[in-house]
Amino acid sequence: MIEPEILVVDDEPSVRSVAKRLLERSGYQALEAGSGEEALRVLHQQPYAIALLLTDIIMPGLSGTQLAVAARKVQPALPVVLMSGYCSSVGEPLDGYQCLPKPFKRQELVSLVAEALR
């Protein structure tokens, strides 16, 4: 059986890499995708292996909110956390999703992910 993982989506490789590393150091498994389209391919290939979608809001092609809507068509109960430099505070809902402000600290990321997975 495939272990549930967090799908980290950001068009900036350094942000994806840092988020993935911080999650893994906190005991989570993580996959990376560089675009909304790539993330949807991953979700279609292994929909119930993904436990949470962590995505940037502003990306070329599909935005993070568009990705979240499309992802929930594949997996309706999928928890989603958006990341953006435009969030005003950790945990503030944005379009019904939690929003993690960038740049973020490890504890902010881990706390919001843990909360979303409950």
N, C-alpha and C positions, 0 to 999 in steps of 0.2 A: 504494500500500500504506500502511496505517495504521502509524505508528511505535508501538512498545511504550511503555506508560506505567505509572506508579505510580498506583494508585487510593488516595487518602487519604480515610479515612472517620472522621468525628468529629461528634458532635452539637453541639459548640461551634464556631461559625464562626471565631472568632479562632484556635483551635488548628489547624483545617484550613488556614486561610489562611497561617499561619506555616510549617507543615510544607510546604505546596505551594511557597511562596516559597523556602524553604531548599533544597528538592530541585531546583527550577529553577535556582537560582544555582549549584548543584553539577553542572549539566549534564544533569539528568534532566527528562523531561516528566512532568507530573502532572495528574490529574483529581481533582475533589472530589465527595464525596457526604456528605449530612448525616444519613444513617441507613443501617442495614443493608439495609433494603428498597430504598432508592434505589441502593445499591451493587450489589445483585443485579440490578436492572434494567439497570444499565450493563454488568455482566458478561454478561448474556444477550444484550444488543444487540451487543456486540463482545468476545466471550470471549477471543480470542487477541491482542487489542490490549493487554490488561492484562498487564504483566510481573511485577507484585508488588502485593499487597494490604497496605496499612498502615492498621490500624484500631484505634480506641479499644476497650477491653474493655467498659466500662460505658456503655451507651447505652439509651435507651428502645426498646422493641420488641426487635429482634434484638440480642443482645450480640455483642461482637467475636468470641468463640469460636464462637458459633452461626453467625455470618456466615462465618467461616473454613471451617467444615464444609460449609455450603451452597455456598460459592464453589468448593470443591474438587470438588463434584459437577458443576459446570459446567466447570471446568478443573482436572483432577486433580493436575497438577504445579505449581500456582500457589504461589510462595513467599509466606509470610504473616509479617508482623511485627506484633505486638500492641503497643499503647501503653497505659500506665496509670500512675496515681499510686501504684499498689500494687506495682510491680515493685521488687524489692530491689536489683537491679543490672543494668546493661546486659548484654544477652546471656543472661540467665538464662532457661532454657526454662520456659514456662508452658503446660501442656496440650500439650506437644510443639512449641510455637511459641516463637520468640524474643520477648523482651519488652523494649521501650524505656521506661524510666521517664520520667514527666512530672514537672516540666518537663525538657525535654531541650535539650542544646546542639547546634549545627549538626553538629559533628564526630561526636557520638554517633549522631545520626540517619543521617548519610551513611555512616558506617562499618558500621552494622548493616544498612542497605539494601544496600550493596555486598556484604557477606558473604552476605546472603540470596539475592542474584542470581547468585552463583557456582555 
